Structure formats: C-alpha cells, structure tokens
Amino acid sequence: MIHPDIIPKIKPGAKVRVFEGPTAAPFEGLVIARKHGSEPGATFIVRAMRSGVGVEKVYPIHSPAINKVDVVSSPKKIHKAKLFFVRKISGAKIRQRLGVSL
C-alpha cells in the first residue's frame, strides 16, 4: 500500500520510483496522468524509456501489490492535468518544457 502522505505528491510531472512485489526491480519514470482522485478505483500512469522504447504502466493507488512509491522529484509548474503529449516528443524537449528528465 502507498503511504497516505505520499498520495498527494503523486501528480503529473513528478518523477517517481514504484516498488511492486518483493523482488521486482523498481520502475522509475514520469507520472503523465492521474485519474479518479482518491476513489477506490484511482490510478496513475508512469512512463519511462527502456532500451529506446517508451514503456507505460498503469498503477492502482490502493493496490496491495505496491510496496512503496518514492517521489524522486516534483514538478515546478505544470499547466496540464494529463501529459499525453510527452508520448510524441523527445527527451530533450521534455526536459525543456517540464524541467524533468524522462
């Protein structure tokens, strides 16, 4: 379970590290969307680059499979709630527009 103090810090533009399962490697990437607030079905989407390919994972906020979420960096100022435009632009443009590396 995600600690209740961390849940408000998971917002679009934040770089997070998600630990799921006892031995699985953490998945680190950029939060591009958060849906349904803090309802039982709330989720957040994390995007990372793996071997030059964009990989996205959808995580339920209230999932018992998630051991821990670390917020590596928070966004300075994001004007959009959904950052789906990140899928089409390069890493250099992402850093320029958001101030965060992917």
Summary of the structure (lengths in Angstrom):
residues: 102
radius of gyration: 13.0
end to end distance: 24.9
largest distance: 36.5
contacts: 266
relative contact order: 0.27
helix: 15%
strand: 38%
